[in-house]
Amino acid sequence: MQQYYIYFKKIMEKPILNSHNKSENPQMHTAEHILNQTMVRTFGCTRSVNAHIEKKKSKCDYLLSSCPTEEQLQEVENKVNEIIAMNLEVTEELMPSELAQKEFDLSRLPDDATDTLRIIRVGDYDACPCIGMHVKNTSEIGTFKIISHDYSEGKLRLRFKLA
């Protein structure tokens, strides 16, 4: 009987999460998740080191040893759109930070991050801690388009929009 009580108590406890202080566009923000994972898989880089996500257009910066070719960037755009077209479910999972650190790089979390992290999963394509707003399914995103890019001193900046 004691185990049942402890289990019931754990279910009833509401974890404390960090609040979100930005007003992001859920479609664009979810597209950023897919772009990040596509860049990681294509170039072996980390997720974006800087991002500015807005409804009309957004930008992400990636650290790369060389500038990608136009063909490589077209492949990235195509892959992002391929993932969007798969109509993947976007889900959230609450995870204790001690478990999350075994699966995710938590080095960019703020010092005041809570002990419970919100993990966003885009189907089985991407997963990462995030407090932003997201769509429920990738079918809600639209068409991803890289509108420009530049490369300087090991940093690639991609600018993109949704249509």
Secondary structure, 3 states (H helix, E strand, C coil): CHHHHHHHHHHHCCCCCCCCCCCCCHHHHHHHHHHHHHHHHHHCCCCCCEEECCCCCEEEEEECCCCCCHHHHHHHHHHHHHHHHCCCEEEEEEEEHHHHHHHCCCCCCCCCCCCEEEEEEECCCEEEECCCCCCCEHHHCCCEEEEEEEEECCEEEEEEEEC
